[in-house]
Amino acid sequence: MKFITRNIDYECREMASKYPVVTILGPRQSGKTTLVKELFPEKPYISLEDPDSTALAKEDPRGFLARFKTGCIIDEIQRQPELLSYIQGVVDHTEVNGMFILTGSHQLALSQHVAQSLAGRTAILKLLPLSLAELQAAPEFNLTSVDEHIFTGGFPRIYKNQIPPHKFFRDYISTYIERDVRQIINIKDLSLFQKFLTLCAGRIGQVFNSVSFANDLGVSHHTVQNWLSILEASFIIFKIKPYHENFGKRIIKSPKLYFTDLGLACYLLDISKSEQIFRDPLRGALFENLIILEVLKNRLNMGIEPNLYYYRDNNGHEVDLILKSANKFLPIEIKSSATFNSSFTKELKYFSDLTEGRTSKGYIVYAGEQEQNVGDFELINFNNLAKVMNYFDDMHS
């Protein structure tokens, strides 16, 4: 029986009908293996986490692939990226779509090899942990409050096996730092890297400043930049870019930092139960991360480049999230409050005036229940983000 339907299902099947290879990237435990096994049950499954399979693939890659005449699923392909060149030869000879389904957990280890060997031959999709929309479609796993959503995060195993989040993330961090990071770079002081990870959680939603991190950690800002790239490549954090054009204003041009799973962020912040979030000084930042993450997942599940932006200038004007379609903007203000305040529209009005007719609508996403139009903008509950995405998709048509 299928556990939870993933919203990327359709896109994955569609790409398998159009490309000889489909590559699915995402963090460990995000559900990649479950997804591909369920979508392609007829295909043999090989995991390169298995030492025997890795040894065979390394010693005789042609013989390894020759066993699978109609293709196969290869899990954690980044462990043997040299296989990609041999897969290229197979798919060029057979010219069969959907032949190989690959998964990987590290973008850095794969991107160069994929670009060299499978350019034009593979669709690349990204699967993050469960979204609110996916959980809402499975009522038996749906959580009752926004703070529970934030605290629990979206890793499928937590829901499937009813694992207490703090225990899951304790093991997740231990595995990630002791195993994956060591395989990517040679870090002499793992405790310092873990401190960096914790500092990232404490600066969710803030403009990234490598010098500030470097001063707090006692390392160079180049080291900080390198460590951040590792976290990005491993799908632990993501950044959104500032939107800037010649508005005649001094615009902030550094990205903002967010986590791909809020349960992990809560664990790093030493939040041990959901009830603590309501009084936590970072609740607003965590809620903002939740909404931006949901928009990110929506785009990725549709196979669309997210292109998420924020706006901030040196006069303190800021819009939390901006979606852009051609020369049109859809600004979104994010508030963790359950009560509407007229000041919520201030920055949306400013940005609308600034963009001179290129912004016809905007949304205020908050934790309250009441929904209504507020002038040119619309106030909605966080559970109804589909309304925002549907409107944005209509902007394209």
C-alpha positions as CSV (number, residue, x, y, z in Angstrom):
1,M,0.0,0.0,0.0
2,K,1.3,3.4,-0.9
3,F,2.2,5.5,2.1
4,I,1.7,9.2,1.0
5,T,1.1,10.3,-2.5
6,R,3.9,12.6,-3.6
7,N,3.0,15.6,-5.7
8,I,6.0,15.0,-7.9
9,D,4.6,11.7,-9.2
10,Y,3.1,13.0,-12.4
11,E,6.2,15.0,-13.4
12,C,8.4,12.0,-12.7
13,R,6.3,9.7,-14.9
14,E,6.0,12.4,-17.6
15,M,9.8,12.9,-17.8
16,A,10.3,9.1,-17.9
17,S,8.2,9.1,-21.1
18,K,10.4,11.8,-22.7
19,Y,13.9,11.1,-21.5
20,P,16.0,7.9,-21.4
21,V,17.2,8.9,-17.9
22,V,15.4,10.5,-15.0
23,T,17.6,11.8,-12.1
24,I,16.0,12.6,-8.8
25,L,18.0,14.6,-6.3
26,G,17.1,15.4,-2.7
27,P,18.2,15.2,0.9
28,R,18.6,11.8,2.6
29,Q,15.4,10.3,3.9
30,S,13.2,12.6,1.7
31,G,11.5,9.6,0.1
32,K,13.4,9.2,-3.1
33,T,13.8,5.4,-2.9
34,T,10.2,4.9,-1.9
35,L,9.0,7.1,-4.8
36,V,11.0,5.4,-7.5
37,K,10.2,1.9,-6.4
38,E,6.5,2.7,-6.4
39,L,6.5,4.5,-9.7
40,F,8.7,1.9,-11.5
41,P,8.0,-1.4,-9.8
42,E,9.0,-3.4,-12.8
43,K,12.5,-2.1,-12.8
44,P,15.3,-3.9,-10.9
45,Y,16.6,-1.9,-7.9
46,I,20.3,-1.4,-7.1
47,S,21.6,0.7,-4.2
48,L,25.2,1.9,-4.3
49,E,25.1,2.1,-0.5
50,D,25.6,-1.7,-0.8
51,P,29.4,-2.3,-0.8
52,D,29.1,-5.4,-3.2
53,S,27.1,-3.4,-5.8
54,T,29.5,-0.5,-5.6
55,A,32.5,-2.8,-6.0
56,L,30.9,-4.5,-9.1
57,A,30.0,-1.1,-10.6
58,K,33.6,0.1,-10.1
59,E,35.5,-3.0,-11.3
60,D,33.3,-3.8,-14.3
61,P,30.9,-0.9,-15.1
62,R,29.9,-2.4,-18.6
63,G,29.3,-5.8,-17.1
64,F,27.4,-4.3,-14.2
65,L,25.0,-2.4,-16.6
66,A,24.8,-5.3,-19.1
67,R,22.8,-7.3,-16.5
68,F,19.9,-4.9,-16.8
69,K,18.8,-5.2,-20.5
70,T,15.8,-2.9,-20.0
71,G,17.3,-0.5,-17.5
72,C,17.1,-0.3,-13.7
73,I,16.8,2.0,-10.7
74,I,20.2,3.1,-9.3
75,D,20.1,4.6,-5.8
76,E,22.7,7.0,-4.5
77,I,24.5,7.3,-7.9
78,Q,26.8,10.0,-6.5
79,R,28.8,7.1,-4.9
80,Q,29.9,5.9,-8.4
81,P,29.5,8.9,-10.8
82,E,31.8,7.3,-13.3
83,L,28.8,5.0,-14.2
84,L,27.1,7.9,-15.9
85,S,29.5,7.8,-18.8
86,Y,28.7,4.1,-19.4
87,I,24.9,4.8,-19.0
88,Q,25.3,7.4,-21.7
89,G,26.7,4.7,-24.0
90,V,23.8,2.4,-23.2
91,V,21.0,4.9,-23.7
92,D,22.5,6.3,-26.9
93,H,22.6,2.8,-28.3
94,T,19.1,1.7,-27.2
95,E,17.2,5.0,-27.6
96,V,14.6,3.9,-25.1
97,N,13.0,6.5,-22.8
98,G,12.6,5.8,-19.1
99,M,15.4,3.3,-19.2
100,F,17.3,4.4,-16.1
101,I,16.0,6.1,-13.0
102,L,18.8,7.5,-10.8
103,T,18.7,9.1,-7.4
104,G,21.3,11.1,-5.5
105,S,21.8,13.0,-2.3
106,H,24.6,15.4,-3.2
107,Q,24.4,18.0,-6.0
108,L,28.1,18.8,-6.0
109,A,29.1,15.2,-6.5
110,L,26.7,14.8,-9.4
111,S,26.2,18.1,-11.3
112,Q,29.6,18.1,-13.1
113,H,29.3,14.4,-14.1
114,V,25.7,14.8,-15.2
115,A,26.6,17.8,-17.3
116,Q,29.5,16.0,-18.9
117,S,27.8,12.6,-19.5
118,L,24.1,13.0,-19.6
119,A,23.5,16.5,-21.0
120,G,20.3,16.3,-23.1
121,R,19.6,12.7,-22.0
122,T,18.3,13.2,-18.4
123,A,15.5,15.1,-16.7
124,I,16.6,16.4,-13.3
125,L,14.0,16.6,-10.6
126,K,14.3,17.5,-6.9
127,L,12.4,15.9,-4.1
128,L,12.3,17.6,-0.7
129,P,10.6,16.2,2.4
130,L,6.8,16.1,2.6
131,S,4.9,19.3,1.9
132,L,1.9,20.7,3.8
133,A,-0.2,19.9,0.7
134,E,0.9,16.3,0.7
135,L,0.2,15.9,4.4
136,Q,-3.2,17.6,4.0
137,A,-4.1,14.9,1.4
138,A,-3.3,12.2,4.0
139,P,-5.6,13.2,7.0
140,E,-4.2,10.4,9.2
141,F,-0.9,12.2,9.3
142,N,-2.1,15.8,9.2
143,L,-1.1,17.9,12.2
144,T,-3.4,20.2,14.0
145,S,-1.4,23.5,14.3
146,V,1.2,25.4,12.5
147,D,3.6,25.0,15.4
148,E,3.3,21.2,15.1
149,H,4.0,21.4,11.4
150,I,7.1,23.5,12.1
151,F,8.3,21.3,14.9
152,T,7.8,17.9,13.2
153,G,9.1,18.8,9.7
154,G,8.4,16.7,6.7
155,F,10.6,13.6,6.7
156,P,8.4,10.7,5.8
157,R,10.0,8.2,8.2
158,I,8.9,10.3,11.2
159,Y,5.2,9.9,10.1
160,K,5.5,6.3,8.9
161,N,7.2,4.9,12.0
162,Q,5.9,7.5,14.5
163,I,9.4,8.5,15.5
164,P,9.6,11.4,18.0
165,P,11.2,14.2,16.0
166,H,14.0,15.0,18.4
167,K,15.1,11.4,18.3
168,F,14.9,11.3,14.5
169,F,17.0,14.5,14.1
170,R,19.5,13.4,16.7
171,D,20.4,10.4,14.5
172,Y,20.0,12.4,11.3
173,I,22.6,15.0,12.3
174,S,24.9,12.4,13.6
175,T,24.8,10.4,10.4
176,Y,25.0,13.5,8.2
177,I,28.0,15.0,10.0
178,E,30.0,11.8,10.7
179,R,29.4,10.2,7.3
180,D,28.4,12.5,4.5
181,V,30.4,15.6,5.3
182,R,33.5,13.6,5.8
183,Q,33.1,12.1,2.4
184,I,32.7,15.5,0.8
185,I,35.4,17.5,2.5
186,N,38.1,16.9,5.1
187,I,36.8,18.7,8.2
188,K,39.2,18.3,11.1
189,D,36.9,19.8,13.7
190,L,33.4,18.4,13.3
191,S,32.1,20.1,16.4
192,L,33.0,23.5,14.8
193,F,31.0,22.5,11.6
194,Q,28.1,21.5,13.8
195,K,28.3,24.9,15.5
196,F,28.1,26.5,12.0
197,L,25.0,24.4,11.3
198,T,23.4,25.6,14.6
199,L,24.3,29.2,13.7
200,C,22.5,28.8,10.4
201,A,19.4,27.7,12.2
202,G,19.6,30.8,14.5
203,R,19.7,33.1,11.4
204,I,16.8,31.7,9.4
205,G,15.3,34.4,7.2
206,Q,18.3,36.7,7.7
207,V,20.5,38.2,5.0
208,F,23.6,35.9,4.8
209,N,26.8,37.6,5.9
210,S,29.8,35.3,5.7
211,V,32.0,37.7,7.6
212,S,29.7,37.7,10.6
213,F,29.6,33.9,10.6
214,A,33.4,33.8,10.3
215,N,33.8,36.1,13.3
216,D,31.5,34.0,15.4
217,L,33.3,30.8,14.5
218,G,36.9,32.0,14.4
219,V,37.4,30.8,10.8
220,S,37.9,32.6,7.4
221,H,34.9,33.8,5.5
222,H,36.1,31.6,2.6
223,T,35.7,28.6,4.9
224,V,32.2,29.8,5.8
225,Q,31.3,30.1,2.1
226,N,32.7,26.6,1.5
227,W,30.7,25.1,4.3
228,L,27.5,26.8,3.2
229,S,28.0,25.4,-0.3
230,I,28.2,21.9,1.3
231,L,24.9,22.5,3.2
232,E,23.3,23.6,0.0
233,A,24.6,20.7,-2.0
234,S,23.3,18.3,0.6
235,F,19.9,20.0,0.6
236,I,20.1,21.1,4.2
237,I,19.7,24.8,3.5
238,F,18.6,26.9,0.6
239,K,18.9,30.6,-0.3
240,I,16.6,33.0,-2.0
241,K,18.0,35.8,-4.0
242,P,17.1,39.5,-3.6
243,Y,15.3,41.0,-6.6
244,H,17.0,44.1,-7.8
245,E,16.7,46.3,-10.9
246,N,17.1,50.0,-11.4
247,F,14.3,51.2,-9.1
248,G,16.4,54.2,-8.1
249,K,16.9,52.7,-4.7
250,R,19.9,51.2,-2.9
251,I,18.9,47.5,-2.8
252,I,20.2,44.8,-0.6
253,K,22.0,42.3,-2.9
254,S,22.9,39.4,-0.5
255,P,20.7,36.2,-0.3
256,K,18.6,35.1,2.6
257,L,19.1,31.8,4.4
258,Y,16.4,29.1,5.0
259,F,16.2,25.4,5.9
260,T,14.7,22.7,3.7
261,D,13.2,21.1,6.8
262,L,12.0,23.0,9.8
263,G,12.0,20.0,12.1
264,L,15.8,19.9,11.7
265,A,16.0,23.6,12.4
266,C,14.0,23.3,15.6
267,Y,16.2,20.5,16.8
268,L,19.3,22.7,16.2
269,L,17.6,25.5,18.1
270,D,17.1,23.1,21.0
271,I,13.3,23.3,20.7
272,S,12.1,20.0,22.3
273,K,8.3,20.3,21.9
274,S,5.9,22.2,19.6
275,E,4.5,24.2,22.5
276,Q,7.8,26.0,22.9
277,I,7.6,27.5,19.4
278,F,4.8,29.9,20.2
279,R,7.0,31.8,22.6
280,D,10.3,31.4,20.7
281,P,11.7,34.7,19.4
282,L,12.4,33.0,16.1
283,R,8.8,31.9,15.6
284,G,8.2,34.6,13.0
285,A,11.3,33.5,11.0
286,L,10.3,29.8,11.3
287,F,6.8,30.6,10.0
288,E,8.3,32.6,7.1
289,N,10.6,29.7,6.3
290,L,7.6,27.3,6.3
291,I,5.7,29.4,3.7
292,I,8.7,30.0,1.4
293,L,9.6,26.3,1.7
294,E,6.0,25.3,0.6
295,V,6.2,27.5,-2.4
296,L,9.6,26.1,-3.2
297,K,8.3,22.5,-3.0
298,N,5.3,23.4,-5.2
299,R,7.6,24.6,-7.9
300,L,10.0,21.7,-7.7
301,N,7.2,19.1,-7.7
302,M,6.1,20.6,-11.0
303,G,9.6,20.4,-12.4
304,I,9.8,24.2,-12.6
305,E,12.8,26.3,-11.7
306,P,11.6,28.1,-8.5
307,N,13.0,31.6,-9.1
308,L,12.0,32.9,-5.7
309,Y,13.0,36.4,-4.7
310,Y,12.7,38.9,-1.8
311,Y,13.0,42.7,-1.8
312,R,14.8,44.9,0.7
313,D,16.2,48.4,0.3
314,N,18.4,50.4,2.6
315,N,15.4,52.4,3.8
316,G,14.0,49.3,5.5
317,H,11.3,48.5,3.0
318,E,11.0,44.7,2.6
319,V,8.7,42.1,0.9
320,D,9.2,38.6,2.2
321,L,8.7,36.7,-1.1
322,I,8.3,37.7,-4.7
323,L,7.2,35.4,-7.5
324,K,8.0,36.7,-11.0
325,S,6.4,35.8,-14.4
326,A,7.7,37.6,-17.4
327,N,7.6,41.3,-16.3
328,K,4.9,40.8,-13.7
329,F,5.3,40.4,-10.0
330,L,3.3,38.6,-7.3
331,P,4.5,39.8,-3.9
332,I,3.7,37.9,-0.7
333,E,3.9,39.2,2.9
334,I,4.2,36.5,5.5
335,K,3.0,37.0,9.1
336,S,3.0,34.5,11.9
337,S,0.2,36.3,13.7
338,A,-3.3,34.8,13.9
339,T,-4.8,38.4,13.9
340,F,-4.9,40.7,10.9
341,N,-3.5,44.2,11.2
342,S,-3.8,46.9,8.6
343,S,-0.1,47.4,8.7
344,F,0.4,44.1,7.0
345,T,-0.4,45.7,3.6
346,K,2.2,48.5,4.0
347,E,5.1,46.9,2.2
348,L,2.9,45.3,-0.5
349,K,1.5,48.8,-1.3
350,Y,5.0,50.2,-1.4
351,F,6.3,47.5,-3.7
352,S,3.2,47.8,-5.9
353,D,3.8,51.5,-6.3
354,L,7.5,50.9,-6.9
355,T,6.9,48.5,-9.8
356,E,4.4,50.9,-11.5
357,G,1.6,48.7,-12.8
358,R,3.6,45.4,-12.9
359,T,2.0,44.2,-9.7
360,S,-1.7,43.7,-10.0
361,K,-2.2,41.6,-6.9
362,G,-0.5,40.5,-3.7
363,Y,-1.1,38.1,-0.8
364,I,-0.8,38.2,2.9
365,V,-0.3,34.7,4.3
366,Y,-0.8,34.4,8.0
367,A,-1.7,32.0,10.8
368,G,-5.3,33.3,11.3
369,E,-8.5,31.8,10.0
370,Q,-10.3,34.8,8.6
371,E,-9.8,35.3,4.8
372,Q,-10.8,38.4,2.9
373,N,-9.8,40.9,0.2
374,V,-7.9,43.9,1.6
375,G,-7.9,46.5,-1.2
376,D,-5.8,45.1,-4.1
377,F,-4.4,42.3,-1.8
378,E,-5.8,39.1,-0.4
379,L,-5.5,37.8,3.2
380,I,-5.3,34.0,3.4
381,N,-4.6,31.2,5.9
382,F,-1.3,29.4,5.5
383,N,-3.1,26.1,4.7
384,N,-4.6,27.7,1.5
385,L,-1.3,28.4,-0.3
386,A,-2.7,26.5,-3.3
387,K,-4.8,29.7,-4.0
388,V,-1.5,31.7,-4.4
389,M,0.1,29.1,-6.6
390,N,-3.0,28.7,-8.8
391,Y,-3.2,32.5,-9.3
392,F,0.5,32.6,-10.1
393,D,0.2,29.8,-12.7
394,D,-2.7,31.7,-14.3
395,M,-0.3,34.7,-14.7
396,H,1.7,32.5,-17.1
397,S,-1.2,31.7,-19.3
